[in-house]
Amino acid sequence: MHTSFLAKRYPQNFLVSKPLTGALILFLFSFLFTLLYHPLSVHKSFYFGFETTMLIYTAATAITAGLLIFLLKRIPYFRNELKWTISREILFILLVLLVMGITVFLLAFAIEEPAGASRWNISTFLDSMKHAVLIYIVPFAFFSLINARFLFLDFRSKVDALHQEGKQELMVHIDSSLKKETLDFRADELVYAMADGNYVMFHLFRDNSIKKIPIRNSIADIEDQLKLIPMFYRCHRGFIINLLHVESKKGNASGYTLKMKPVSERIPVARNRIRDFDRLFSNSLS
């Protein structure tokens, strides 16, 4: 797969974004699936009947997955949902499936027929991995494919889709270059952000007035933190706007400015971004 494809913004898998609910879904799916279809020649253990064996395997594996998802999301690389990409999604799911396979492998030592050292071999390990991957990849793939529609929408359509689904209520977290400084706001509150020396000034519409909040960081880093949300667009080297607040444009091919609701300032659009801007948003701007 091409690097640019793997770096595309992508909504986070539901099982990843909601670890507790995700673990429950994984358990219910795997338990019912194994009971109904007996996939991959699954069988009862030495100590328990088939149903109890499947209950133990699926419950333990699902709990492990939920705990692992919770812990992995504390790692900086996976922490920020707004920076989620296809590559992060694939890597995250592979790590979870790997640990789930290891869980199945180790659990067999407790509930399967005693086999001593003969169970410690690569063949048995790979067999455990095969069972885990082929069963649990189904729910992970299902929720990832639900989000695949975002890959085939143009930029404006993504904004409309998020607006219709109420995602404008998504809470946005901004990290500063200063360790103890952060900013949290609802996505629909941001009108625009403007570079101001070593700071970025956020213009937020709260309580029927504009609040200006400075964050020490570069506009490029802020753009990277916001890139998962299509309603945010860097229209100029010094400005990031909320597309849902664009009211009108004024100018020509040499350059123009945007009228934003509900501020009086006009926001410039860089000349090299005009064609792209017009192509994406001409239907929504007057």
KAJO-V579017 format. One record per backbone hydrogen bond with DSSP energy under -0.5 kcal/mol. NH is the residue of the N-H (numbers start at 1). CO is the residue of the C=O. If there is no record, write none. Layout:
# KAJO-V579017
<<NH,CO> <NH,CO>>
This chain:
# KAJO-V579017
<<6,2> <7,3> <8,5> <10,84> <16,13> <17,13> <18,14> <22,18> <23,19> <24,20> <25,21> <26,22> <27,23> <28,24> <29,25> <30,26> <31,27> <32,28> <33,29> <34,30> <35,31> <36,32> <37,33> <38,34> <41,38> <42,39> <46,111> <47,111> <53,49> <54,50> <55,51> <56,52> <57,53> <58,54> <59,55> <60,56> <61,57> <62,58> <63,59> <64,60> <65,61> <66,62> <67,63> <68,64> <69,65> <70,66> <71,67> <72,68> <73,69> <74,71> <75,72> <78,75> <79,75> <80,76> <81,79> <83,80> <84,81> <86,8> <87,6> <89,85> <90,86> <91,87> <92,88> <93,89> <94,90> <95,91> <96,92> <97,93> <98,94> <99,95> <100,96> <101,97> <102,98> <103,99> <104,100> <105,101> <106,102> <107,103> <108,104> <109,106> <110,107> <111,107> <112,108> <118,115> <119,116> <120,117> <121,119> <125,121> <126,122> <127,123> <128,124> <129,125> <130,126> <131,127> <132,128> <133,129> <134,130> <135,131> <136,132> <137,133> <138,135> <140,136> <141,137> <142,138> <143,139> <144,140> <145,141> <146,142> <147,143> <147,144> <148,145> <149,146> <150,147> <151,148> <152,148> <152,149> <158,154> <159,155> <160,156> <161,157> <162,158> <163,159> <164,160> <165,161> <166,163> <167,162> <168,162> <169,166> <170,167> <172,185> <174,183> <176,181> <177,216> <179,177> <181,178> <182,180> <183,174> <185,172> <187,170> <188,168> <189,186> <190,186> <190,187> <191,203> <192,203> <193,240> <194,201> <195,238> <196,199> <199,196> <200,215> <201,194> <202,200> <202,213> <203,192> <204,202> <204,211> <205,189> <206,204> <206,209> <209,206> <211,204> <211,209> <213,202> <213,211> <215,200> <217,198> <217,215> <222,218> <223,219> <224,220> <225,221> <226,222> <227,223> <227,224> <228,82> <229,226> <230,228> <232,229> <233,241> <235,233> <236,239> <239,236> <240,193> <241,233> <242,191> <243,231> <243,241> <245,242> <246,243> <247,259> <248,259> <250,257> <252,255> <255,252> <256,269> <257,250> <258,267> <259,248> <260,258> <260,265> <261,245> <263,260> <267,258> <269,256> <270,235> <273,270> <274,270> <274,271> <277,273> <278,274> <279,275> <280,276> <281,277> <282,278> <284,281> <285,281> <286,247>>
